[in-house]
């Protein structure tokens, strides 16, 4: 490998975007970034927004929908908005349109995409009580280019949709 090839390979850093309702006055966004970087310190983490109104998945979907396509193919997008609303629904991940998406199964992705992915994966918490650890492990596995069916923290689930009404919007849970 010559120096140009080596520099080109080193110059590309996997991009991870963050869209959260954590705000900027406390440590939550830093804890999430630290958990992700502890699994893979070479990641390039970029903030889409951390100042979304608490639990406002409609606002988050609007901001994210208008931003995610500006990033290169292969980008991993993490949304962490309204998670307490999705405790029963859990966390999900899926590849779609040559990007990767990770976030709560609270209907936000049905607000972002007009066409939903055919396969969605449910994230298991195992011995990880905090969502940031589940997110960090999942992103780490995606970066390592593990096959989706072999990623230890992800289980294939059967496709099922559930509709519920929130703020005059019908939201579609993906699993």
N, C-alpha and C positions, 0 to 999 in steps of 0.2 A: 504494500500500500504506500503510495507516494504521499508527500506532504499535503498536496491539494485535496486528495481523497480523505486524508485524516482530518484536515480542517473542516471540510464540508460535513463530514459525519459528526464532528464535535459541535459544529455550529448549529445543527438542528437539535433543538430541545423540545421535547413533548410539551404541548400546551394544555393547560387545564384552566378552564374559566370557572369563576365562582359567582353565583347569583344567590344572595341570601337576604333575610330580613333581620340579620344580627345587629345592624347599626354599626356605628364607628366609635362609640363611647366606652366600650368595654373590651374584654379579651376574647370573645367568642370566635370572631373571624381569625384571630391569631392562633387560637387553639386548633381550629380546623386546618389552617395552613401548616401549622407545625406537625400535626398528625399525618398529613399528606406527604410533606417533605421528609418526615422520618422514615417513610417507606421507600421513597425514591427522591434523593436530594437533587437530582438533575432536572427536575420538572420546572417549567416556566409557568408560574401561577399568575393569572391575570384576573382582575376584578371586573365583572360587568357592573354589579351594584351590590352594596350592602345596606342601602338606605331605603329599602322597600318597606312600606307600612307593614307592621306585624300581621302575619297570617293572611295578607292580601295576595292571594294567588292570581287574581285577575291582573293586578298591577304588575306582578312579577312576570306573568306570561306575556304581557304587552312589551315590557322592556326586553325580556329575553328573546322573544320572537323577532324583534327588530335588530338584534345584535348578533345572534349566533352564526348566521350565514357569512358574516364578515371574516370569520376565522378559517384557517386552512383545514382541508380535509384531514381527518385523523385527530382533530381536537377532541378532548374529553370535556364535556360540559357538566358541571355539578350545580344543581339547584337545591337549595335548602331553605324553603319557605313554607310556613304553615305545617310544620312536621307534627305538632301535637294533634292537629286535626286528623292525621293519618296514622296514629299509633296502631289502630286495628288493621289498617290497610298495608302498612309496612313501607319498605324502601324498594325501589326497582332500578334496573339498569337495562339498557338495550343499545345495540348498534342501529343507526338509521341515517340514511343519506350520507354515508361515509364519514360520519361523526359518531361519537359515543356519548350517551346521556345517562346520568345517574341522579336520582332524586326521590322524593316521597311519592307514593302512589295516592295522591290526593286530588287527582283530576287536572293538575297543572299542565301536563303534557298534552291533554286533549284540547286545551286552550291554545297551545303553541302550534300544533300541527293539524292541518286539515285532513291529512291521511295519517293514520296511526301505524306503527310498525306491526309486522305480522307476529313477531316473537318478542316477548318481554320476560325478563328474568327477575325473580324475587330474591332480594338479598337477605341472607340469614344473619342473625346477630351472634349465634354461637355463644362464646364466652365474652363477647364484646358488648357491654351495656350501653355504650355511648355511640350515637350515630356517626360521629366523626371517625371513629375507628373502623366502622363498617365501610364508610366512604373511602377512607385511606387504603384499606385492604383491597377493595374493589378496583380503585384507580391503579394501585400497584400491579394488580393482576392484568389489567388492560394494557398498561405500559409494557409489561413483560410479554405481551402478545400471546397470552394463553388463549387456547380455544375456549369459547364461551361454555361449551359443555363440560370442560375440564376445570373451570375456575372453582376452586373449593368453596368460596364464599357465596357462590351463586347457584341457585337451583332452577331448573327449567320448570315452568308451571304451565298448566293448561290455560288456553286463552279463555277469558271470561270477561264480560263487561258488566259494570254496575253503574246505574245512573243515580245521581242525587242532585237536589237543587240547593244552590248556595248563592245568595246575592243575585237572584233572578237569572242565573246562568245554569244551564244543565251541564254538568261535568261528567266526564266518562272516566271511570277508573280503568286502568289498563289490565288489571288482573283480577 
